[in-house]
Amino acid sequence: MNKNSVQIAVFAMVLLLVASPFALAASSTSTGTAIASDGSTSAVTSGSQATGSGVSHSDAQATSNHGSVATADANANTVNSGTSDASATSIAVDSSVATSNAGATTVNGGTSTSSAASSAIKNSIATSDALTTAANKAASNAASAATASDWSSANANSIASANGIATTANAQSIASATHLSNANSASNANADTKGHATSVSTSEASYGSTANSVSASDAHTGSVATSTSASVGVNNGNANSVTTSTATNNANANAAAVSYGINGGTASSSANAQANTASSSVGTATSVAVGSGAVANSGIIAAADDHATANGNSLSLAIANIPGGYTLTYVGGVVVTAYDNACEILHSHASVSGIATANTPNPPPVPPCGNPCTPPPPPCPNTCNEPTPTPTPCPNTCNEPTPTPTPCPNTCNEPTPTPTPCPNTCNEPTPTPTPCPNTCNEPTPTPQPCQQPANPCENGGNGNGGTSTPTLDVKEEPSIIKVGVPTDLTFIVKVNNVGIENVNIDLTGAASGHATTDENGNAVIEDVVASTAGIITVTASKDGYPNTVIGVVVMPNIP
């Protein structure tokens, strides 16, 4: 090797050593803050790792006061390339416990984002978990938020996993409980090979109620799967919703379930949508139960295969302790109504389930109907020699051993008659078919608003006949906002249920702002924009009163 060759080789090695750290430099940052006061405990764990050209960021925030415990754990890990971001925020106030865990992992390119936020106030427990994984240039997002107040518990859990280029998975869970209630939400989204999976679960429970929501979606090979569940329990109500969607081979599956349990009612809904090979399926289930002893159950399965379409709907409604109450069920376009002769259903029960399936369409065979040369008799006439007939579809009056339970098709060589329901040929006015009217001669009762349980500590009492320092009772609206979306926040401050003026409202954390209450105890901070997911800490202060701290949950703005 000559001298010039040696110089060139040495120069090339120097360039490689100098340039490679910049071309393959990994970036990893971790931040965390723990704040505790008045005998409380706050703990944070923030960890991030990155290799190759990967980027990782983790952030954990925990705030507690008045004998509470707040824990936040965030971990981000990126292998070879891609971006991982994990954030966890917890706030606990007045003998409460708040826990948040967020984990994000990215392998071989792509983005993975997880956000977990929990807020527990007044002897409550809130737990939030978000876990996301992205591999091979996929995008995955998981977000969860749990809020609990006044002796309640809330749990939110989200898991999202995506693998492959042009693949996305999104999971979001929100659980909110107040006044001796329990709320649980769980979402799971899984996608691969250019699939797109989305799962959203929401549960809200108040005044002694329970709400549970679960959603799961699986999308494979260019398909789209969406699952949405929502449950609302009010005044000792019980609501449960479950959805599952599976789509394969350029198909589309959508499942949705909604349940309302109100005033002691119990409602349950389940929806399952399955689609394969360029097919589409939609399954929707809704249940509403109102009143003590009312039970409503609704279920639907929609399945489509091989370029087909399947749509299924299921609705169940039960109302108790209301004169003229009724039970309504709905399956695939057929409505059935029922009520007793006294128009008083003290214990209503409604249950309905259905299955909608579809394959590549084929013409169905035409069933035989009598002698083909003999015209069939006219459809179901009312000859006036009978009491009012039951309004049912025209029976098959052909002379066949086992008639098909469908309206008689005209297979004879006669003009096809217009398919109309059995006419009433009597000289009586035709009754208007209406769903289950209230035929009782009683006025329809006005629905009463939810009544808050008596609080022995109101009006300055401590529940034991003594007195205590009055506190600022702060309510926010809304309690959940999204990152980057301008939102007007309204706050109402009361002492012993009376609005109080000149209270300072200060926002810190994910957003900042300030306002002062008017003579009615109201304050509005306009166009609040949160820069990151987590919790906006709201502090209400006024001379002569201890500070009150609450939180506004900030969710990622997932498209």
Sequence and secondary structure as in RCSB ss.txt:
>XXXX:A:sequence
MNKNSVQIAVFAMVLLLVASPFALAASSTSTGTAIASDGSTSAVTSGSQATGSGVSHSDAQATSNHGSVATADAN
ANTVNSGTSDASATSIAVDSSVATSNAGATTVNGGTSTSSAASSAIKNSIATSDALTTAANKAASNAASAATASD
WSSANANSIASANGIATTANAQSIASATHLSNANSASNANADTKGHATSVSTSEASYGSTANSVSASDAHTGSVA
TSTSASVGVNNGNANSVTTSTATNNANANAAAVSYGINGGTASSSANAQANTASSSVGTATSVAVGSGAVANSGI
IAAADDHATANGNSLSLAIANIPGGYTLTYVGGVVVTAYDNACEILHSHASVSGIATANTPNPPPVPPCGNPCTP
PPPPCPNTCNEPTPTPTPCPNTCNEPTPTPTPCPNTCNEPTPTPTPCPNTCNEPTPTPTPCPNTCNEPTPTPQPC
QQPANPCENGGNGNGGTSTPTLDVKEEPSIIKVGVPTDLTFIVKVNNVGIENVNIDLTGAASGHATTDENGNAVI
EDVVASTAGIITVTASKDGYPNTVIGVVVMPNIP
>XXXX:A:secstr
  HHHHHHHHHHHHHHHHHHHHHS  EEEEEEEEEE SS EEEEEEEEEE TT EEEEEEEEEEESS EEEEEEE
EEEESS EEEEEEEEEEESS EEEEEEEEEEESSEEEEEEEEEEEESS EEEEEEEEEEESSEEEEEEEEEEEES
S EEEEEEEEEEESTT EEEEEEEEEEESS EEEEEEEEEEESS EEEEEEEEEEESS EEEEEEEEEEESS EE
EEEEEEEEESS EEEEEEEEEEESS EEEEEEEEEEETT EEEEEEEEEEESS EEEEEEEEEEESTT EEEEEE
EEEEESS EEEEEEEEEEE SEET  EEEEETTEEEEE  TTSEESS EEEEEEEEEE S         S TTS 
   S    SSSSS         SS SS  SS     SSS           SSS      SS   SSS        
     TT TTB SSS B     EEEEE SEEETT  EEEEEEEEETTEE SS EEEEEESS EEEE  TTSEEEE
EEE  SSSEEEEEEEE TTS  EEEEEEEE    
